[in-house]
Amino acid sequence: MEDVWLSVAARVGAVWLALVLGLIVLPSALGVSLGISEAYMWVLVKTLEWATIRIEKGAEKPQPQMPKTPSANGRQVFSYFQESRALWRLTGIIERIETSMEEEIARLNEVNYEFSDIFYFCRKGFEAIVDDAVTQRFSSEELLSWNLLTRTNVNFRYISLRLTIVWVIGVVVRYCFLLPLRITLAAIGISSMIVGTTLVGQLPNSSVKNYLSEMVHLTCSRILVRALSGTIHYHNKENRPKKGGICVANHTSPIDAIILTNDGCYAMVGQVHGGLMGVIQRATVKACPHVWFERSEIKDRHLVTKRLREHVADKSKLPILIFPEGTCINNTSVMMFKKGSFEIGGTIYPVAIKYDPQFGDAFWNSSKYNIVSYLLRIMTSWAIVCNVWYLPPMVREEDEDAVHFANRVRSAIARQGGLTELPWDGGLKRAKVKDTFREEQQKNYSRMLVRNGSIGSLSAGTESD
């Protein structure tokens, strides 16, 4: 009996592998599509549209009111506050009065001091707590409609019987069919990358080796994109990065690199890792001039800049791919670009990446999920859908420092991708605000008080008393 089961399992595995290789891997390697992904996306879009209509109809029905006072349990109170904050942001209950602090102080100086004058500063504090423009960029983007994933059902309480049935079917499809399929494709793509680059790396340096290396990278990236059920739309391909240049893009996820290498080859820049990632790095660097740094070297800015300049100076080498934010942002904004990437010189090729969260959240919240948990969430999502815009190349102008050049590139990416531009450092994801920055804001506040005469009038009033 045991031999029979083993034989059946072997046959099922062989058929499964043959279907995957014939219907997905081979077309991916050739850069063609059999229409399976398009049909899947059409069914998915229609299903989500139907679910949205059902939710909207359910929301029109009278719902039982929430109790005015949440439970005293700490976890329920915190959950209640989070949901309320999300609701306030979505419904626009918070109405900001766009008045600068300097204008408000000047207005307060025109009248005698009243106790109510402190309400302006209290309101600014409440706005910062409820609708913080920085920390919310380090959490998943909120959806306007439920996409039939349990992880995004925080703000959608209406569940009908039909929706429940569709959700159960979706769970079965995602975990029992899509997840095994995607794991199979990922294993094929990664193993092909390791074997292919190792073999190509044995060849002497020549144009043939460079061509074969690019083909291996491109083919394996296409397979890995299929492992994500990726639907990617590339725009303005005439602006694609050229050899000897530097490609900079906004950063949402580790899969950003796969999204871009699906349409062209790049030289990666990063720190040397161990484990499976280390095996991939050691194999790929043999065939392609990636720039990997040891942990001790990555802190040496001069050494990093020197090696990158040497790479850019060779116009025969692939363009460098850099994510200047230095951390993953939730794809609603672009945060401060580190200036190091813009001190190297050469031509900068900006790229804007915008994911559609309705089909799957590509953002990696590394402070909440490790890489394995994140990949499991990605592979159990419906699909990864995104748009990639290649922007015209940009060069540093005369008398323009690296900081202003970085800000100019960031602004171009934000405008094209429809992202909010924020001047804050993405390092705030794991670190507190620097004391120097806090002191700078205090100094600015003091200057406003002195300029508007608040401190002078306060001193005069004290002396008269």
C-alpha positions in Angstrom: 0.0 0.0 0.0 2.8 2.4 0.9 4.5 1.7 -2.5 1.2 2.6 -4.2 0.9 5.9 -2.5 4.5 6.7 -3.2 4.0 5.9 -6.9 0.8 8.1 -7.0 2.6 11.0 -5.3 5.6 10.7 -7.8 3.2 10.7 -10.8 1.3 13.7 -9.4 4.6 15.5 -8.8 5.8 14.8 -12.3 2.6 16.0 -13.9 2.7 19.1 -11.7 6.3 19.9 -12.6 5.6 19.3 -16.3 2.6 21.7 -16.3 4.6 24.4 -14.5 7.6 24.0 -16.8 5.5 23.9 -20.0 2.8 26.5 -19.2 4.8 29.0 -17.1 8.6 28.6 -17.0 9.2 28.1 -20.7 7.0 31.0 -21.8 8.6 33.2 -19.2 12.1 32.3 -20.4 11.1 33.2 -24.0 9.4 36.4 -22.9 5.9 35.4 -24.2 2.5 35.0 -22.5 -0.1 32.3 -23.1 -2.8 34.6 -21.7 -3.2 32.7 -18.4 -2.1 35.7 -16.2 -4.4 38.0 -18.2 -7.4 35.7 -17.7 -6.6 35.4 -13.9 -6.4 39.1 -13.5 -9.7 39.6 -15.3 -11.4 37.2 -13.0 -9.8 38.8 -10.0 -10.8 42.3 -11.0 -14.4 41.3 -11.6 -14.5 39.4 -8.2 -13.1 42.4 -6.3 -15.5 44.8 -8.0 -18.4 42.5 -7.0 -17.2 42.4 -3.4 -16.9 46.2 -3.3 -20.5 46.6 -4.5 -21.7 44.1 -1.8 -19.8 45.9 0.9 -21.2 49.3 -0.2 -24.8 47.9 -0.2 -24.2 46.4 3.2 -22.9 49.7 4.5 -26.1 51.5 3.5 -28.1 49.3 5.9 -28.4 50.6 9.5 -25.7 49.1 11.6 -25.7 48.9 15.4 -24.0 51.9 17.0 -20.7 51.4 18.7 -20.6 51.9 22.5 -19.5 55.4 23.4 -16.9 54.1 25.9 -14.6 51.2 24.9 -13.7 48.4 27.2 -11.2 49.0 29.9 -9.1 46.2 28.6 -5.8 47.7 27.5 -5.6 45.8 24.2 -9.2 46.7 23.3 -8.6 50.3 24.1 -5.5 50.4 21.8 -7.4 48.6 19.0 -10.2 51.1 19.4 -7.8 54.0 19.2 -6.1 52.6 16.1 -9.5 52.0 14.3 -10.7 55.5 15.2 -7.5 57.0 13.9 -7.8 55.2 10.6 -11.5 56.2 10.4 -10.7 59.8 11.0 -8.1 59.8 8.3 -10.4 58.1 5.8 -13.5 60.2 6.5 -11.7 63.5 6.8 -13.0 64.3 10.3 -9.8 66.0 11.1 -10.0 69.4 9.5 -6.6 71.0 9.4 -6.3 74.8 9.5 -3.3 75.5 7.3 -1.8 78.3 9.4 1.9 78.5 10.1 3.2 78.8 13.7 4.8 82.1 12.9 1.5 83.6 11.7 -0.4 82.3 14.7 2.2 83.8 17.1 2.0 87.1 15.3 -1.8 87.1 15.7 -1.7 86.3 19.4 0.6 89.2 19.9 -2.0 91.6 18.6 -4.3 91.0 21.6 -3.8 90.6 25.3 -2.8 87.1 26.5 -5.7 84.8 27.2 -5.6 81.2 28.6 -7.3 80.0 25.3 -4.1 81.0 23.4 -2.6 77.7 24.3 -5.3 75.8 22.4 -3.4 76.4 19.1 -0.4 74.4 20.3 -2.7 71.7 21.9 -4.4 71.3 18.5 -1.1 70.9 16.7 -0.1 68.3 19.2 -3.3 66.3 18.7 -3.0 66.5 14.9 0.5 65.1 15.2 -0.6 62.2 17.3 -3.7 61.3 15.4 -2.5 61.9 11.9 1.3 61.7 12.0 2.7 62.3 8.6 5.9 60.3 9.2 5.2 57.1 11.3 2.1 56.2 9.2 4.5 55.8 6.3 6.0 52.8 8.1 2.7 50.8 8.2 0.7 49.3 5.4 -1.4 51.6 3.2 -5.1 51.7 4.1 -7.5 50.4 1.5 -10.7 52.1 0.4 -12.4 48.7 -0.2 -11.8 45.2 1.2 -9.8 43.0 -1.1 -11.0 39.7 0.4 -7.8 39.2 2.5 -8.2 38.7 6.2 -5.1 40.9 6.9 -6.8 43.9 5.4 -10.2 43.5 7.1 -9.6 46.0 10.0 -11.8 48.8 8.7 -14.5 46.7 7.0 -17.0 45.1 9.4 -19.8 44.2 7.1 -19.5 40.5 6.1 -22.4 38.9 4.3 -23.0 35.2 3.7 -22.0 35.5 0.0 -18.9 37.4 0.8 -18.0 34.8 3.4 -18.4 32.0 0.9 -16.2 33.8 -1.7 -13.6 34.5 1.0 -13.4 30.8 1.9 -13.0 29.9 -1.7 -10.3 32.5 -2.0 -8.4 31.1 1.0 -8.5 27.6 -0.6 -7.3 29.0 -3.9 -4.5 31.1 -2.4 -3.1 28.5 0.1 -3.8 25.3 -1.7 -3.1 26.2 -5.3 -1.3 29.6 -5.6 1.1 29.1 -2.7 2.5 25.7 -3.9 2.7 27.0 -7.4 4.5 30.2 -6.4 6.9 28.2 -4.2 7.7 25.9 -7.1 8.3 28.8 -9.4 10.5 30.6 -6.8 12.6 27.5 -6.3 13.1 27.1 -10.1 14.0 30.7 -10.5 16.5 30.8 -7.6 18.1 27.5 -8.5 18.4 28.6 -12.2 19.9 31.9 -11.1 22.6 30.1 -9.0 23.4 27.4 -11.5 23.3 29.7 -14.5 25.5 32.5 -13.1 28.0 29.9 -11.7 28.4 28.4 -15.1 28.6 31.7 -16.9 31.1 32.9 -14.3 33.6 30.3 -15.5 33.9 31.9 -18.9 36.7 34.5 -19.6 35.7 38.1 -19.6 34.3 38.9 -23.0 31.2 40.3 -24.8 29.8 36.7 -25.0 30.1 36.3 -21.2 28.3 39.7 -20.6 25.5 38.7 -23.1 25.0 35.3 -21.4 25.0 36.9 -18.0 22.3 39.3 -18.9 20.2 36.6 -20.4 20.5 34.5 -17.3 19.6 37.4 -15.0 16.7 38.5 -17.3 15.2 34.9 -17.7 15.4 34.1 -13.9 13.9 37.5 -13.0 10.9 36.8 -15.4 10.4 33.4 -13.6 10.5 35.1 -10.2 8.0 37.7 -11.3 5.6 34.9 -12.4 6.2 33.4 -8.9 4.6 36.6 -7.6 1.7 36.6 -10.1 3.2 39.9 -11.1 1.5 42.3 -13.6 3.9 45.1 -14.3 3.4 48.0 -16.6 6.5 49.8 -17.8 6.2 53.3 -19.2 8.6 55.5 -21.2 11.0 52.7 -22.0 13.1 55.1 -24.1 14.4 56.4 -20.8 15.7 53.1 -19.5 19.0 53.3 -17.6 22.1 52.9 -19.8 25.4 51.4 -19.0 27.7 53.6 -17.0 24.8 55.3 -15.3 23.1 55.2 -11.9 19.5 54.1 -11.5 17.7 55.4 -8.4 14.2 54.5 -7.4 11.8 54.8 -4.5 11.9 51.8 -2.2 8.9 49.8 -1.0 10.0 46.2 -0.9 12.9 43.8 -1.5 11.1 42.7 -4.7 11.7 46.2 -6.2 14.9 44.8 -7.6 13.1 41.9 -9.2 10.5 44.2 -10.7 13.2 46.3 -12.3 15.4 43.4 -13.5 12.4 41.9 -15.2 12.8 44.7 -17.8 16.6 45.1 -17.8 19.8 44.2 -16.1 21.5 46.1 -13.3 24.6 45.9 -11.1 23.3 45.6 -7.5 24.9 47.4 -4.5 24.6 46.0 -1.0 26.0 44.3 2.0 27.3 40.8 2.0 24.9 38.4 3.6 25.0 34.8 4.8 22.6 31.9 4.2 20.7 31.5 0.9 21.2 35.2 0.1 24.9 34.8 0.5 24.9 31.9 -1.9 23.1 33.9 -4.5 25.4 36.9 -4.1 28.6 34.8 -4.5 27.1 33.1 -7.6 25.9 36.2 -9.3 29.0 38.3 -8.7 31.0 35.8 -10.8 29.0 36.5 -13.9 28.0 40.2 -13.3 29.9 43.1 -11.7 27.7 43.6 -8.7 29.2 45.7 -5.9 29.0 43.8 -2.5 30.5 45.2 0.6 31.5 43.6 3.8 29.8 44.8 7.0 33.0 46.6 8.1 33.3 48.3 4.7 29.8 49.5 4.4 30.4 52.1 7.1 33.4 53.5 5.2 31.8 56.2 3.0 35.0 57.0 1.2 35.6 53.3 0.3 32.0 52.9 -0.9 32.2 56.1 -3.0 35.5 55.1 -4.5 34.3 51.6 -5.6 31.0 53.1 -7.1 32.9 55.8 -9.0 35.2 53.1 -10.5 32.2 51.2 -11.6 30.5 54.2 -13.1 33.7 55.3 -14.9 33.6 52.0 -16.9 30.9 52.7 -19.6 30.8 49.0 -20.5 29.4 48.0 -17.1 25.7 47.7 -16.2 24.0 50.6 -14.6 24.1 50.6 -10.8 20.7 50.2 -9.0 20.4 52.2 -5.8 17.5 52.9 -3.4 18.6 56.2 -1.8 15.9 56.1 0.9 17.8 53.3 2.7 14.7 51.6 4.0 11.2 50.5 2.8 8.4 53.0 2.8 4.8 52.0 2.3 4.5 53.4 -1.3 2.4 56.4 -0.4 5.4 58.8 -0.2 9.0 59.3 -0.9 11.2 60.2 2.0 14.7 61.8 2.2 17.3 60.5 -0.3 20.7 59.9 1.2 23.2 62.3 -0.6 25.9 59.6 -1.0 24.4 58.2 -4.2 24.5 61.7 -5.8 28.1 62.5 -4.9 29.5 59.8 -7.2 29.0 61.7 -10.4 27.7 60.5 -13.7 24.1 60.4 -15.1 21.2 59.6 -12.8 18.3 57.7 -14.2 15.3 58.2 -11.9 12.6 55.5 -11.7 9.2 55.7 -10.0 7.6 52.5 -8.8 3.9 52.5 -7.7 2.2 49.3 -6.5 -1.5 48.8 -6.5 -2.4 47.7 -2.9 -5.8 46.4 -3.9 -4.3 43.1 -5.1 -1.6 42.7 -2.6 0.5 44.8 -0.2 4.1 44.8 -1.4 5.4 46.9 1.5 7.8 45.2 3.9 7.4 46.4 7.4 10.8 44.9 8.6 10.2 46.1 12.2 7.1 43.8 12.3 7.8 40.9 10.0 10.9 39.0 9.2 11.8 38.1 5.6 10.2 34.7 5.8 6.9 36.0 7.1 6.9 38.8 4.6 7.5 36.4 1.7 4.7 34.2 2.9 2.3 37.2 3.0 3.4 38.1 -0.5 2.9 34.6 -1.9 -0.5 34.3 -0.3 -1.7 37.6 -1.8 -3.8 37.8 -4.9 -1.1 39.3 -7.1 1.5 42.0 -7.3 0.4 44.8 -9.7 2.5 47.9 -10.2 3.5 50.6 -12.6 7.1 51.6 -13.4 8.0 54.9 -15.0 11.4 55.6 -16.5 12.1 59.3 -16.1 14.4 61.3 -18.3 18.1 61.2 -17.2 19.3 63.9 -14.9 22.8 65.3 -14.2 24.1 67.5 -11.4 24.1 71.2 -12.3 27.0 73.5 -11.8 27.2 74.9 -8.2 24.6 72.4 -7.1 25.5 70.4 -4.1 24.6 66.7 -3.6 21.7 67.5 -1.2 19.9 69.8 -3.6 20.5 67.4 -6.5 19.0 64.5 -4.4 16.0 66.6 -3.5 15.5 67.5 -7.2 15.5 63.8 -8.2 13.2 62.9 -5.4 10.7 65.5 -6.4 10.7 64.2 -10.0 10.0 60.6 -8.8 7.3 61.8 -6.4 5.5 63.8 -9.0 5.5 60.9 -11.6 4.4 58.3 -9.1 1.7 60.3 -7.4 3.6 60.0 -4.1 3.8 62.4 -1.2 7.2 64.1 -0.8 8.5 64.2 2.7 11.8 65.7 3.9 12.2 63.2 6.8 14.9 60.6 7.1 13.6 57.0 6.6 15.9 56.1 9.5 13.2 57.3 11.9 11.6 53.9 11.2 14.0 52.4 13.8 15.6 55.4 15.5 14.4 58.4 17.5 14.5 62.0 16.2 18.0 63.3 16.7 18.6 65.8 19.5 20.2 68.2 17.1 17.0 68.3 15.0 14.8 68.9 18.1 17.1 71.7 19.2 16.9 73.2 15.8 13.1 73.4 16.0 13.3 74.9 19.5 15.7 77.6 18.1 13.3 78.4 15.3 10.5 78.7 17.8 12.6 81.1 19.9 13.5 83.2 16.9 9.8 83.5 16.0 9.0 84.7 19.6 11.8 87.2 19.5 11.0 88.5 16.0 7.3 89.0 16.9 8.0 90.7 20.2 6.5 88.0 22.4 9.6 87.6 24.7 10.1 91.4 24.9 6.5 92.0 25.9 6.6 89.2 28.4 9.8 90.7 30.0 8.2 94.1 30.1 5.2 92.7 31.8 7.3 90.9 34.4 9.3 94.1 35.1 6.1 96.2 35.6 4.8 93.6 38.1 
